[in-house]
């Protein structure tokens, strides 16, 4: 397997996880469609290892700067982290985080498995005050969907000084903009479904770490829990990863161009953008029904949940009962795609004309 350790993430996404440079080798890894292997070799069973997994894990590991495991979805990866916590553990987490994470944490609280201290991650003093006695700080920055930014370096340093583990959802920022492990986090999580694979056609998640003992625990949990991705989906994710840097660059440029246009629009009351990445959200001058009309009026931007694909997607996030009540009813989250920004903006203007 080709090693891309130490390379720029934009290069690693293209170069890592390929077959060795040997005469006659293919440029790309094949799809390993095997659940069963002859005894006596390094491969033992399809729930334990797969050569296509190893290619994607190597590539994401080169991006994040750590050893990587992949899972059947982003939620499977997040669940694997919380599954390691002893009963009664205290978790510090965002009160405006990804709704799937918040639902999982609330479920674990209801089962009396853990305690959660909810904080606004952009309020550093509140996060610091919540750390004593906790077992894990679970960070999102930027948050989903409000795009609040935490003082990540400060919070991670404080958590580690207090002997608190740190996991970070890096899905929005991606390793192009933020490398949590380099900042001292124990775990970097990616919903590979989103930007890394980039084509809205698979579900995969990943966990990266520099703690080999932690990786061994997670790997055992994956074997026993069985939350493994299929080899075909893994191959598609690896194929999509090759264009990730180019897609991310285009989405980010488009988002930055849309920012002043949205801010100046008379039917937009507030725009949320952290200054990087391809995600932004905005509040319209109207109620929830008006925001729904905007989303359904588009002819280019797809009205759907999820994010990070080559196509632009938007939705009113509070249409989901699981969304945080602190998110405004009239807020639209926009995953900016790779289309011509002039066409995206024209569609936004035409859609806003519906209210």
C-alpha positions, 0 to 999 in steps of 0.5 A: 500500500502506497504511504503518503505520510507527511504529505499535504492533505490535498496531495494525500487525498489523491496519492494515499491508499493506492497499490504499491508502485510495482510493475504490472500493479493497477493504479487503483485498488480492486474491490475485495468481494470476499467474506471468507478466506482460506485458512492460514493467511493474514485475512481471516474473516470479512467482518475483521479485515478487507483490503479495500477497507485498508485502502480507504483507511490509509487515505483518510489516515493520511488526511487526518494524520492518524490511524483510521477505522471506517464504519458503516455510517457516520453515526456508527462511528460516533456510536462506537466512541460512546460505546467505550464509555463506562456507565455513569460517564459524563460527556460535554457536548454541543447544545446546537450540534448534529441532531443525530449525535444529540439524539444518541446522547439523549437516548443514552441519558434516558437509559441512564448510561451517561450524563451529558452537560450541554454547552454552547461550544462558542462560549469558551468559559462555559465549556471550560466550566463543564469539563471538571469530572467529565470523561469526554469532550465531544466537539463540533466546530463549526457546529451543525447547522448554526456554524458556530466556531469554537476555540478548538485549540484552547478547549482541547488543551484544557480538556487534556490538562484535566485528563478528559478525552476529546473527540471531534466531528470534523465533517464540516471543516474537513481535514483540508481546513482543520486537523484535530489530531494535530491540535491534541484531540484523541479522535477525529470523526468524519461522516465520509458520506459527506465531503470526503466521498462527495457524491451523495450515494453511500453511507460511511463513517471514519474514526482517526486516532494517534492512540494505538491502544484506543484504536485497538479498543475501537477495532475490537468494538467494530468486530463485535458490533459489526458496524462495517461498510461493504467493500463496494461502498468503500471502493466508491468512497475511495474513488470519490476521495480522489477529487475531494480537494478539488471539490472542496476548493470549489465549494468553498470559493462558491460559498465565499462568493455567495456570502455578501450576496446573501447578506445584502438580500432584502429577504435575508435577515442573517447569514451564518458562515465561519469564514471557511468551508462549503456550508452556510446557513441563513435566516429569511425575513419570514416564518417557517412556512415562508422558509419552506416555500423558498426551499421548494421553489428551487429548480437547481438547488436540491431540497433534501437533507445531507450535505457535502456532495457536488450538488447544492442542497438546502433545507429548513433544519427545524422541519426535523423534530430532532433539531435543537430548539435553539435553531431558528424556525426560519433558518435554511442550511445550504450545502454549497455545491460545485456548480457555477456560482452564478447559477446557484445565486440565480436559483437562490434569488428566484426561490426567495422571490417566492416569499 
